[in-house]
Amino acid sequence: MLEIAPRPLGELLAEARESLARGLAAAGGGEAPAYTVAGDQDLTVRWLCAFKEKAPPGALTFAVKAKYLAEAAAAGASAVLTSPGLDAALPEGPARPSLVTTPDPRLLFVAVLELADRALRPAFAQAEPFWKDRASVELGEGVAFGPGCYVGAGARIGRGARIGPGVIIEDEVTIGPGSEIHPRAIIRWRVRIGARCIIQPGAVIGGDGFGYTQAPDPAAGRLIHYKNPHLGSVTIEDDVEIGANTCVDRGLVADTVIRRGTKLDNLVQVGHNCEIGRDCILVSQAGAAGHSAIGDRAFILGQAGLSHGAKVGADAVITGQTGVTGEIPPGRKAWGGTPSIPLDEELKAQALARRFLPRLRAFLEHFRKSASFEELKERFQDRGDGRK
């Protein structure tokens, strides 16, 4: 449960929707959902909570299913953001909360959370960074630096960017307006980051790609791995988020590219010369080897991996721990297994394996011990409990 500054419900919702509309417009599209309020618009909202939490007076939550709405009402929520038609099953009476009906209650609730975030997130202390060459750096209006930052020569940082404590920005880096670079992130030389991006703590953008050329030395009994200099860079377009401790390697000659609106979770690895399309999701511990490509709106779930040069088509869903070794066609379809196949086929194969592999093993053991077909048949069919 989250305590917020007290606000009348109607005022809070109006400001949240207006803020959401601005954010969606900046991101390139989409409309903020409209809403209607059945109940007390002047209700003072003091808390934001989950629908199951025991709620004090003044608590606001959201519910996307009828049973969740009933649970929120039973828990004492004063106001609930919910979908059209779900209120029909909620009985009238003094315990009935104020209901805010909207096509996307979760999205509107997120907008309310964003307002709370601005008020509650602690501001870092500001300090002058260590400048390699201050005269060569272009700073937009309102750029803020936390303590212990380093800024290289020729860097360009856009209006309103926030650079957290301990961030390293190397030479000729570009950071777009409104972007946030969180503590101890490292932005290597010539990396380009667009507007309104978020780089979470500890991320490394533009580290060397992992590439070596082998030089055999038979006389010494060695295989020398000769390092490939990676002189390309990384281009990150607008509205991208890079999670904590995620690494995005620079390209060999051309850039590694992450297109607009894509979101990377914590602990994701993006190899050299990868190209990730627009509005993709990569979940924690996913990895894309060098020269792999991911189409627009694709989902790469936790611990999935793309081998060198693999391709994932637009809208595809790569489920957790899947290994992609070739090319996945475009289309909103789920894929699983290693090597990857359509998920429904993978699940059938797993079910068959669990069912029949133990019996196959038993058959082979009986085959080894049986002197005749009749003996094998008898042994294999006997389940050991008196049944055949």
Secondary structure as GFF3:
##gff-version 3
##sequence-region A 1 388
A	DSSP	beta_strand	2	8	.	.	.	ID=ss1
A	DSSP	alpha_helix	9	26	.	.	.	ID=ss2
A	DSSP	beta_strand	36	38	.	.	.	ID=ss3
A	DSSP	beta_strand	44	48	.	.	.	ID=ss4
A	DSSP	beta_strand	59	63	.	.	.	ID=ss5
A	DSSP	alpha_helix	66	75	.	.	.	ID=ss6
A	DSSP	beta_strand	79	82	.	.	.	ID=ss7
A	DSSP	three_ten_helix	86	89	.	.	.	ID=ss8
A	DSSP	beta_strand	98	101	.	.	.	ID=ss9
A	DSSP	alpha_helix	105	120	.	.	.	ID=ss10
A	DSSP	beta_strand	130	131	.	.	.	ID=ss11
A	DSSP	three_ten_helix	134	136	.	.	.	ID=ss12
A	DSSP	beta_strand	138	139	.	.	.	ID=ss13
A	DSSP	beta_strand	144	145	.	.	.	ID=ss14
A	DSSP	beta_strand	150	151	.	.	.	ID=ss15
A	DSSP	beta_strand	156	157	.	.	.	ID=ss16
A	DSSP	beta_strand	162	163	.	.	.	ID=ss17
A	DSSP	beta_strand	168	169	.	.	.	ID=ss18
A	DSSP	beta_strand	174	175	.	.	.	ID=ss19
A	DSSP	beta_strand	180	181	.	.	.	ID=ss20
A	DSSP	beta_strand	186	187	.	.	.	ID=ss21
A	DSSP	beta_strand	192	193	.	.	.	ID=ss22
A	DSSP	beta_strand	198	199	.	.	.	ID=ss23
A	DSSP	beta_strand	204	207	.	.	.	ID=ss24
A	DSSP	beta_strand	212	217	.	.	.	ID=ss25
A	DSSP	three_ten_helix	218	220	.	.	.	ID=ss26
A	DSSP	beta_strand	222	227	.	.	.	ID=ss27
A	DSSP	beta_strand	234	236	.	.	.	ID=ss28
A	DSSP	beta_strand	241	242	.	.	.	ID=ss29
A	DSSP	beta_strand	247	249	.	.	.	ID=ss30
A	DSSP	beta_strand	256	258	.	.	.	ID=ss31
A	DSSP	beta_strand	263	264	.	.	.	ID=ss32
A	DSSP	beta_strand	269	270	.	.	.	ID=ss33
A	DSSP	beta_strand	275	276	.	.	.	ID=ss34
A	DSSP	beta_strand	281	282	.	.	.	ID=ss35
A	DSSP	beta_strand	287	288	.	.	.	ID=ss36
A	DSSP	beta_strand	293	294	.	.	.	ID=ss37
A	DSSP	beta_strand	299	300	.	.	.	ID=ss38
A	DSSP	beta_strand	305	306	.	.	.	ID=ss39
A	DSSP	beta_strand	311	312	.	.	.	ID=ss40
A	DSSP	beta_strand	317	318	.	.	.	ID=ss41
A	DSSP	beta_strand	323	324	.	.	.	ID=ss42
A	DSSP	beta_strand	327	328	.	.	.	ID=ss43
A	DSSP	beta_strand	334	336	.	.	.	ID=ss44
A	DSSP	beta_strand	341	342	.	.	.	ID=ss45
A	DSSP	alpha_helix	343	369	.	.	.	ID=ss46
A	DSSP	alpha_helix	373	381	.	.	.	ID=ss47
###
